[in-house]
Each structure stands twice: as C-alpha cells, then as structure tokens.
Amino acid sequence: MSKIFTYQAKIDNADKIYDFLEDSASLFSKIERKLFAAHNKGCDIKKIKSEYITHFGINARHFNSIRINLEGKIASSFAIRDNNIDETKNKITKTVNIISKLKNKLKLTANQANKSHQKRRLLASLKHKLSNLELDKTNNKIRICFGSKKLFNKQFNLEENNYKEHTEWLQDWQKARDNQFYLIGSKDETMGNQNCVATINEDNNSINLRLRVPKNLETKYGKYVLIENVKLNYGKDTIFSALNCNIKRNYLQKKNSKALHGDLFKNYGQAINYRFLKTEKDFKVFITVTKSAPEQESNKLFGSIGVDINANHLAVSEIDNTGNLIKSFNVPLCTYGKSSAQSKALIGDAIKQIVTYAKIKQKPIIVEKLDFKKKKRALKEASPKYARMLSSFSYSLILQMLNSRAFRHGIEVFAVNPAYSSVIGRIKFCRIYKISVHQAAALVIARRFYRYSERLPYCWNNIPDNKGCHVALPKLVKISGKHVWHLWAKVWKNLQAALAVQYQMNRQAKNSIGATGSLIEDIPF
C-alpha cells in the first residue's frame, strides 16, 4: 500500500534562475491556453502533439506535462459543473417553495412583499444559470478562466480594487496566468524525471535540480539550468528514499548489471513530479513522490477510536473490541474567523493529538464517510453560525490531514456511514455513560466499524437536548421485516418535534420573565 505526498521547498533568489523560471512558466501557460482552445474546438489534443512540439520548441515530455495538467483541470471542471447543476436545481426548488408560501398569504407586509420580489429575481437568475450549465453539458463545452474569475472581474471596478488604471490590473492578470509550470516524471526516466533531474548533496539536507531548457529558450539560457542547494525542510526522508530507489534502478539497468541480475531493475524506480510556482516573494518547488506504508501500528482486535467532527471541536470516543466505551474526550478546534494558514495550523495540532493517542493505544481511527454533496446541504439546513464555523473547506481538510498523518504513523483510518449516529448516541448512550451528544455520536461511529446495528432502547425518558435539559419520546417497538434504521428515522422525527416544542416553551417562559420581571428560578420546569 502506498500514498502520494507533495512537499514544498523554497528556491533561493538568483536572477538568472528566476528569469528562466518566469520565462518557462510564461511559455508553458501560453501553450496550455492554446491547447485548451484547441480542445474546445473539438480537436483531439493527443493528436496535435508533434505540431505543438515543433511550433513552440518543446520536447515530448514537456508537452505531456502540459497535456496531463490540462486534462486534470478539465476533469475537475466536469465534476464541478455536475455539482453546480445539482446545487442550482436545489436552490430553484427551495426558492419556488418560499415564493409559493408567500403567494398563499392573503396580505403581505412591506418586508414580505420585498422578499417575494427579490426571490422572484433570484429565481429568474437561477433558471438562466441552470440553462447555461445544461447547454454547456449538452455541447460538451468546458469553461476555464486561467487567472481566476475573481481577478478577472476586478478590471470592471478598478478604484474599489486599488488600481489606478487598467494597465496595473493587466500586469497582475498576466502574472496570475503565468505563475507556474508542471514537469511530469516516469519511473523509467533518469532519477524519475528527465526534464528535472535531482541529485542529493553531500550535506544530506538539500538537493540540486538540473532542468532541461525548452528549445525555444536555449539561445538565452543554454541546454540546462542548474538550481543548487534546494533545502528540504519537509519530507526529506521520503524524497531521498525515492531518489535512492531511482539510483538503484539506474545501476541495475546498466549492461553489466543486467547480465548478473536480469530484469531486477523493473522492481525499482519511482516517478517524481515537480511543480514550480511563483508567489509574491519567491519561487517554490512542489515535489510529488509516492511513499510506501510504514509498519502497521494499529490493530482492530484491540478496539477502535471514533471521531465526530463538530463546529468548534472534535469529539473522540475510544471503545474495546466488544463495543464498550473506555474513554471520551474533546479536542478543541475552532477555525471560524481564521485565515487558511491559521486554520491549517490549528487542524494540524488537533490531528496530531488524536493520531498520537491512537498510536499509544494501537487502535484504528474511525470517521464518517465523506460525502461533500450531503455535507454541503446539511450545512445549509443548519444555522448560519454553525455553517460558517464548520465550512466544507475545514471539513474536508480535517479528513485529509487525518488520513495523511495517520498513514505516516502506521495508523489505519476507516470511514463508515454516519447515518443517525447523533440521534442514536443521544438516546442510547448519553444517559448510560454520562457523555456529551457529540461524544456519543463518536461512540456510535466507532461501534459501527464492528457492524453493530444499534437496536432501540428500553428507556425513552431523560434524553438530553444538549442544552442542559431533557425530553421524553413516545416508545417505539421494532417492526419485523424493517431495517432498524427505518425506526431510527422515525425516532429522529419524534426527537425534532420534541425539541421544537421545548424550544417554544422556553421562549414563552423567557418572554414571560421579561414581562413580569420575575426570576427564572421561580418558573417550574
């Protein structure tokens, strides 16, 4: 088993190197846009390879790097478009329902009339958007804005975006469009990439990169450009292991070694991909390698550790192999109002704590199965505050970093269906173990790994509402021939109704306190 990891390193400032990287990024980006235009015209971009190699002065591997990078963007755009169509349809349905409810009212207030007008405008806009998306899908047409739509639209409001004139915006636009290039590798090439050959320095802390210059730029820079002393602050061992694997292949591939070892060289070698990106301050290189799984530290026979992702914390519950709770705790994690870098740092610290605990206990980590569509809809149905605190970005990043760190430490991560985990945890386990609703949900997630179906409880009283109070529900019994989740769906509806009634009662009580001036302690609950 192996996973793909990408590590970044800074390239020290050197005028000639920076000029070469900028010119290469500009050339590659120009070819990519031309190739995309040809794709939209219906050309098979694989069949025009020789034409582009000759016209733009690049080699075959340069073209393959550009093509594969573009194909990735196109595939991503196809997936995003399908998601956009589904999301737009859901928005249309929701808007139509709101308009229908307002239309059925006998008399509208001024605010309601304005809301109805704005919703009709929104509906027309959504229908126009859906029509365009479906037309593009029918015509198999993809739209990609190289440089980002956000920056493109800034040219229409120059003063608001701190531009004195259009030429200033145009400079930023060109920089954004020509700020990176990609070099793809192969295991049968020199050091895993013939266009960017890496060698390990004697200090065992840095590498040199020898880049093959496109023929279009050879008169200015020569055949090769050497980038020296690229320090590897992250992923040094993994990168060095990949390079040593390629060195071993190169040695075994020689004629004398082949006579002794035959085709043994085929078992060695690893493709290494490089992406060069220009930031505001410098150039960075992103090195992508494949890492083999380390020795496995976790064992499901010992039990498991369930993790439930929430708006401001991660709830963790540890169980033994028979499903009994051993320990529950929360790991604080609130990314609301934080920048991307700050969010990553906070998430990294939280994930480190959980993986370290799992490594000590030698147990796998169980999480809910990722479904971006359902999660996005769930966030929209939740309160605006909750949706802001737990964005889809944070949700996916938490799972991504958890899988990555757990893999490096030999801890298995399994995903299970989280259906009704919160309601099952609230009704069955909160009262028994004296834990929070979220910790109980993590317990259900951990137990589901062992395929516990969670039958209905005997007691339906003292169910916590997660706000310090309790509710009671009507008793349900199992119906033969029906899956137990069918009943849990009914329980969830009953719980929602009970919580809604309790909310209304508390609200009326608070209004009564405000009117009479009496103390809240005087009201019986």
N, C-alpha and C positions, 0 to 999 in steps of 0.2 A: 504494500500500500504506500502511496506517495501523494504529496500535495505540492501545488505550485505556490512559491513565495516570491515576493518582489521586495527588494531592498534598495534604498536610495543613498547616494553619496554626492557630495559637493565637488565640483570641478574648480580647482584654483584658477584665479584670474590670470590669463595670459592672452595678450592682444591677438596674436595670430590664431590661437586655438579658438577664441571666442568668435573671431571673424569667420573662421571656417565653419563652426557650428551654426552660426547665424545664416550663412550662405547655403549650407546644406538643408537647414530647416525650411528656408525660403523655397529652394528648388523642389524638395520633396513635397511640401504643402501645395505648391503650384501644380505638380503632376497629379497629386491626389484629387484636387478640384477638377482638373481636366478629365481625369478618369471617371469621376462621379458624373460629370456632364455627359460623357460617352455612355455610361450605364443608363442614365435616364432617357437617352435617345434610343435605347434598345440594343446597344452593342454588347457583345459578349466580351467582358474586359480581359478574359484569359486569352482570347484570340488576337488581341491587338498588342500583345506583349512585345514582339520583335519591332513593331512600328515605334512604340514608345521608347524602347531601348536605344534605337538609332537616333530618333528625333531629339531626345532630351539628354543623351550622353550618359547613360547609367548602365550598370550591369544587370544581369538577370536576377540576382539576389536582391538588389535594390528595388527592382520592380515588384518582386514577390512580397517584399516587406510592405511596400505602399499598398499593394492589392489586398493583402490579408488584413492590414489595418483598416482599410476602407470597408471590406466585407464585414468586419466586426461592427462598424458603425451602422452599416445598412441593416444588418440583422437586429441590432439594438433598436433601430428606428421602426422596423416592422413590429417588434414586440410592444414598443411604446404606443404605436398607433392603435393596435388592438385594445390595449388598456384604455387609451383615450376614448375610443368608441364606446366601450362598456361604461366608462365613467360618465361620459356625456349623456348616454341613454338613461343612466340612473338619475342624473341631475334633472333631465327633462321630466321624468316620471314624478320626481319629488316636487318640482315647480308646478306641474299640472295639478297635483293634489292640493297644493296651497291655494292656487287660483280657484279651484273648484270650491274649496271650503269658504273662501271669501265671497264667491259668487252666490252661494246659497244663503248668505246672510241678508236679512230684509233691509237693513240700513247699515251703512258703513260709516265709521268715524273718519275724520280727516286723515289720521295716520294709516288706517286700514285701506282707504282709497288710494293713498300714495303707495302703500306697499303693493296693492294689486297692480297698479300701473307699472311699477318697477319690475315686478315679477313677469308681467307680460313682455316687457322689453327684454328681460333676461331670457325668456322662453324663445323669442324670435332669434336672439343671438345664438343660443344653444342649438337650435334647429339648423341654422346656417352653418355652424361649425360642424355638426354631425353630417350634414350633406356633403361638405367639402372632404371630410375624412373618409366617408364611404365612397365618394367619387375617386379619390386617390387610391383606395384599396381596389376598386374595380379596375382601374387603369394600371394597377401595379406600380404606382408612382411614389417615390420617397422624397421627402423634403429634409435636407440637412443644411443648417446655417453654420458655415465654418467661421468661427469667431464669436459665436453665441448671439442669440436673438436679443438678449438684454443690451449688449454693447451696440448692436446694430440699431436698435430703436433710440439710442441716446443721441443720434445725429439730428433727430427731429425736435429735441429740446436742449439745445447746446448750453444756454445760460444756466438752466437748472442742474446740468451735469458738469458745471465748471469748465466749459470750453468757450474760449473767446471767439474762435472761428472754426469753420468746417475742416480746415487742414489739420488742426490739432486732433480732432476726432479721427480723421483719416489715418494719422500716424499710429494712434492706439489700435485702430481697426486692423491695420496691416501687421502690427506686432502680435496681436491676438491670433491672427490667421496663420502666421508663420513662426510659431514659437516652439515647435517640436518636430522631431522625426524619429522613426522607428526602424530598427535593424533586427530582422528575424534570423534565428540561428537554426542549426541542424546538428544532430549528434555525429554525423559523418563528416563534418567540416572541421577545419583546424581550430582547436580549442572551443568547439561548439558554435563558432560564428566566423565565417570567412571575411565578413566586412568589418568586424570589430574583434580583433584578436587580443585577449587579455593574458598577461603574464604576471606571476607573483614576484614581488620584490624581495630582496634579502631580509628586509626588516620584518617580514611576515605580518605586516599590518596594512599594506597598501598594494595596489596593482597598477600596471601600466596598460594603457589601451592604445592599440595601433589600428587606426581607422583607414579603410580603403576609400580614397577620394574618388567621387564620381568623375568620369572622363570630362564632363562639362566644366569641372573646376580644376583639372590637373595643371593647366598652364599657370594658375595662380598659387596653388598650394603643393604641387608635386603629386606623386602617386600615393603617398601615405602621409598621415598626420599622427604624431605620437602625443598622447596625453599622459603625462607622467605623474606618479605619486597620488593616485586617487585613493584617499583614505577610506577604509571601510569601518565605520562606527557601528554598523548594524549588519548582522548576517554574515560576518566574516567566515566563520567555520563552514557554513552551508555553501558559500560561493567558492571557497578554497577546495572543498570536497568535490564540487562539480568540475573545477579546473583540473584537479589531480586525476579525476576519472577520465577526462579528455586526454591528459598527458599519457595515461596508461594505454588508452586506445591507440594514440599516435605511435607509441613504442611497439605495441603488438601488431600494428598494421604494416610495419616495415618488412621487407622481403625476408631477411634472416629470421625474424621472429615468427613470421607466418610458417616458415619451414619447420620450426620447432613446435609451435602452439596451434597451428592451423587457423580455424575461424574463431578462436577465443576472443579476438578483438571485438566481435559483434556484441559481446556481453558488457562492453564498456562504452563510454561516451555519453554526453548529455548536451542537449540543445540549450544555449544560453541566449536570451533575448535582451536587447538594450534599447532603452528609450531615453533620448536626450531632450530635456525640457528647459526652456529659458524662463526664469522667474524675474521678478522686478530687480533683484540684486545680482543674480549669478545664474550659471547653468548647473543643472543637476542631471545625474545619470541614474536611471532606474534599471536595476539588473534583476531579471526574472530567471529563476532556476527551479528545478524540481528537487524536493527533499524527501528522502525515504523516511518512513515512520520509525521512530526510536523504539526501544524495547517497551512493550506494553506494561504500564504500572497498575492499571485498574482491572478489577475482576468482578463481574456481575454476580458471582456467587456470594460476595460479601454484602451485597445490598446496593443501593444507588442513592444519588443526591439529586433531588428535583429543584428546578429553578423556575420561579414565576416572575416575569418582567412586569414592573409597575412604573407609575409615573415618576416617583421620587425615590424608589429603592428596588432592590432585587430581593425577593423572598426566597429563602433556601430551607429545604427540609431534607434531613437525612433519614433513611429507613434501613432496616436489615433486609435480608433476603426473603422474609416472610411478610413484608409489608408493614411492620410495626415501626412507629416513629421513634427515633433515637434522639434527634436534636433539631430544633428550628431556630433560625436567626435571620435578621435583616442586614443587608449590605446597603448603606446609604448611597444613592445615585440620583442626583437631580441635574439634568443638563439644560433646564429651562433658562433662557437668557444668556447662555454661554456661547462663545464662538466655536467654530469647528475644531480648532486646535485644543481648546479647553475641554470640549466635550470628549474628544478622543482620550485626553489625559485622564479625565475622571472615570471614563468607562474602562480604560486600561487598568487603573488601580483597583476598581471593583472586581474586574475579571480575574486579576492576579490573586486576589484574596480567595475567591471561590475555587480556582484551579489548585492553589496551594493546599486548601483544605481537602479537596478531593484526592490529591496526591498523598497526603498524610493518611487518609482513610482508605486509600486504594480502591475507590469506588467510581464507577462511571457517572457522568453528569447527564441528566435527562431534562430536555427543554421542550417547549411546544413547537410543533411543526410549523414552519414559516409559510404563510400564505399572504403575500402583500395585498392582494385584492380585498380579501376578507378583513385584514387588519386595517386597511385604509377606510373601509366602510364602517368598521367598528369605532374607529376614532372619530368619524363624522357624527355617528349617533351619540357618542359620549359628549360630556360637557365641553365647551370651548377651552376651558382651563386645562382639563385633562388632555385634550388633543394637542394643545400647544406644548405641554410638558413632555409628552411621550410622542414625538413625531415619528413618522415612518422611517426617517433617516436614523434616528437614535436606535429604534427597534432593530433594524437590520444590522447596524454597526455593532450592537451588543452581541448578537448571534455570530457575526463574522469574526469578531475578536475572540469570542469564547472558543469557537472551533479552532482558530489558529493557535492560540496559546495552549489549549488542551492537547492538540496534536503534537506540539513541540515537547510536551512533558509526558507523552505516552498515556494520556487520559482519554478514554473513549467518550464520545458525545453522541447521544441518541435523541431523535426527535419523535414525539408521539402526538397523536391527535388530542388537542386540548379541550374537546367538546365537553361542556358542562362541568369543567374542573372547578370553577369558582363556586357554583351552586352546590355541588357535591361536598366540597370542602367545608363550606359554610354550615350545611345542615348536618353532616355526619361527624366531622372531626373537630370543629372549633370547640364545641362543648366538652368533648371527651378529653382532649389534650390541652385545653386552655391556651390555644394559639390564635393568632390573627386569621382573618379570612384569607389573606394572601399567602400566608404560610401554609394554611390548609390546602389551598389550591396547588402549591408546590408539592405538598404531600401526595395529592391525587395524581399529579403528573409523574411523580416518582413511582407510585404504585402501578400506574397504567403501563409502565415498561414491562411489568410482570403479568400484564393482561388481567388484572383484577377488574371485574365488570361493575363493581360498586352497587350492591343491591340496596333497596330502600331501607331506611332506618325504622326502628320501632317507635322512637320518640319524635314528636313533631312540635315540641314546645321549646322555649328558651333559645330560639335561633337568633344569633347576633345580627344586628343591622349594620355593623361596622362603624357605628357612631355612639357606642356605649349603651344602647338599648337592645330590646329583644322583641321578637314577634313570634306568633304561632301560626301554623298552617294546617289546613284540613288534611286528614290522614288519607294516604293512597295505598292501595294494595296492588301487587303485581298481577298483570293480565297475561294469561297463558297465550303463547304464540307471538307475543310482542317483545321486541328487544327492550332491555332495561332503560336504554337512552330515550325511548319513546315516553316512558313515565317521567324521566328526569326533565324532559321538555315541558311536561305539564307542571311539574314542581316549580320550574323556573318561572312559568307564567303566574302561578299562585304566589310565589315569592315577590315578584314585581308588583302584583296587585296589593299585597300586604304592606310592602314598603311604601307604596304610593299613598295608601290610607294613613299610615303612620306619619308620613311627611305632612299631609294635610292637617292632621290632628295637632302636631307640634306647631305648625304655622298658625293655626287658630289660637292655640294656647299663648303663643308669643304676642299675637295681636291683642289678646285679652289682657295680658300683663301690661302692655303699653297703654291700654285704655284706662285701666283701674289703678295702675301704679302699684299693684301687689307684687310680692316677691315670688320668684319661680319656685321656691321651696314649698309655697302654700298650695301648689297645684298637684293633685294626686296623679300619678302615672301607673 
